[in-house]
Amino acid sequence: MGLKIPLSIVGCGPGAREFLTREAERVVSEAEFLAGPERLIRLFADSSARKLPWSGKTDDLIKALCAPMGQGVRVVALVSGDVGAFSLASRLVEAFGKENCRLHPGISSFQLAFARLCVPWENARLVHAHGGDPGVDPAGLSRERQVAVALDAGKGWDWFLRAAPELMNTHDLHLCADLSLEDETVVAVASAADLAAMPPPRLAVAVFLRRGRLPKNRPPPFA
Ligand SMILES: C[S@@+](CC[C@H](N)C(=O)[O-])C[C@H]1O[C@@H](n2cnc3c(N)ncnc32)[C@H](O)[C@@H]1O
């Protein structure tokens, strides 16, 4: 598929407008057709592009993009966080080919979670439990210094409640929910019983730090 105008895939960061890059704003301002999750489309209420809020199957989104892309319309697909971390961007690149896509990075929710904790993340093992069981062995994860798990309120949370107690024997757990949004919460979870009593978060990154990485009784870094 050789297209005159490539598909732009824009990482929109964790959700607040202030975390958008200037490049993301520019690319979206030039869009004629904007597709993505409703919460990200809402960030661009002032855009005059035709909007396609999307929450269903990726295959349906790919089909819906084919027609405008074939007509030479400037199409922009919005994805959450960064394009390179467990992102729909990879499915889109696979479907349309690298030569037909331009990727625009955003601030990842993983990045922001570690920033909130004032901890570097170059050693983090990233796990994607958004939507379900990621198929990783919790015993293997306990050998890592840092583990960050992308979660939502669905089946991923059920898996997390089963997997987390083992990791909590060796690691401190911080649950970073709704980052950058009005209801942002960053909490240290003291025990598996406390975790089981928590309501499932809508959007969250759970960060496990092998004990000793964060000083005890430290005040929240950005309070
Ligand atoms: C499909 S993954 C996409 C990850 C994204 N590419 C990134 O770099 O952040 C979706 C997951 O990202 C995480 N996420 C996205 N926005 C978030 C936010 N504002 N606060 C906490 N976690 C968020 C949640 O774990 C959510 O289930």
The ligand as an SDF file (V2000), in Angstrom:
LIG
                    3D

 27 29  0  0  0  0  0  0  0  0999 V2000
   -2.6510   -0.3120   26.2740 C   0  0  0  0  0  0  0  0  0  0  0  0
   -1.6370    0.2150   27.5990 S   0  0  0  0  0  0  0  0  0  0  0  0
   -0.8160    1.5470   26.8420 C   0  0  0  0  0  0  0  0  0  0  0  0
    0.4200    2.0270   27.5690 C   0  0  0  0  0  0  0  0  0  0  0  0
    0.9410    3.3160   26.9360 C   0  0  0  0  0  0  0  0  0  0  0  0
    1.4490    3.0760   25.6110 N   0  0  0  0  0  0  0  0  0  0  0  0
    1.9890    4.0200   27.7690 C   0  0  0  0  0  0  0  0  0  0  0  0
    3.1340    4.1960   27.3100 O   0  0  0  0  0  0  0  0  0  0  0  0
    1.6350    4.4670   28.8700 O   0  0  0  0  0  0  0  0  0  0  0  0
   -2.8290    0.9810   28.6210 C   0  0  0  0  0  0  0  0  0  0  0  0
   -2.3700    1.0090   30.0590 C   0  0  0  0  0  0  0  0  0  0  0  0
   -1.5370    2.1580   30.2590 O   0  0  0  0  0  0  0  0  0  0  0  0
   -1.6580    2.5730   31.5950 C   0  0  0  0  0  0  0  0  0  0  0  0
   -2.1090    3.9760   31.6400 N   0  0  0  0  0  0  0  0  0  0  0  0
   -2.4900    4.7460   30.6170 C   0  0  0  0  0  0  0  0  0  0  0  0
   -2.8130    5.9890   31.0550 N   0  0  0  0  0  0  0  0  0  0  0  0
   -2.6330    5.9730   32.3970 C   0  0  0  0  0  0  0  0  0  0  0  0
   -2.7890    6.9310   33.4230 C   0  0  0  0  0  0  0  0  0  0  0  0
   -3.2070    8.1770   33.1610 N   0  0  0  0  0  0  0  0  0  0  0  0
   -2.4990    6.5730   34.6890 N   0  0  0  0  0  0  0  0  0  0  0  0
   -2.0710    5.3370   34.9760 C   0  0  0  0  0  0  0  0  0  0  0  0
   -1.8950    4.3850   34.0460 N   0  0  0  0  0  0  0  0  0  0  0  0
   -2.1680    4.6880   32.7740 C   0  0  0  0  0  0  0  0  0  0  0  0
   -2.6900    1.6750   32.2660 C   0  0  0  0  0  0  0  0  0  0  0  0
   -1.9900    0.6180   32.8730 O   0  0  0  0  0  0  0  0  0  0  0  0
   -3.4780    1.1720   31.0780 C   0  0  0  0  0  0  0  0  0  0  0  0
   -4.1300   -0.0370   31.3830 O   0  0  0  0  0  0  0  0  0  0  0  0
  1  2  1  0
  2  3  1  0
  2 10  1  0
  3  4  1  0
  4  5  1  0
  5  6  1  0
  5  7  1  0
  7  8  2  0
  7  9  1  0
 10 11  1  0
 11 12  1  0
 11 26  1  0
 12 13  1  0
 13 14  1  0
 13 24  1  0
 14 15  1  0
 14 23  1  0
 15 16  2  0
 16 17  1  0
 17 18  1  0
 17 23  2  0
 18 19  1  0
 18 20  2  0
 20 21  1  0
 21 22  2  0
 22 23  1  0
 24 25  1  0
 24 26  1  0
 26 27  1  0
M  CHG  2   2   1   9  -1
M  END
$$$$
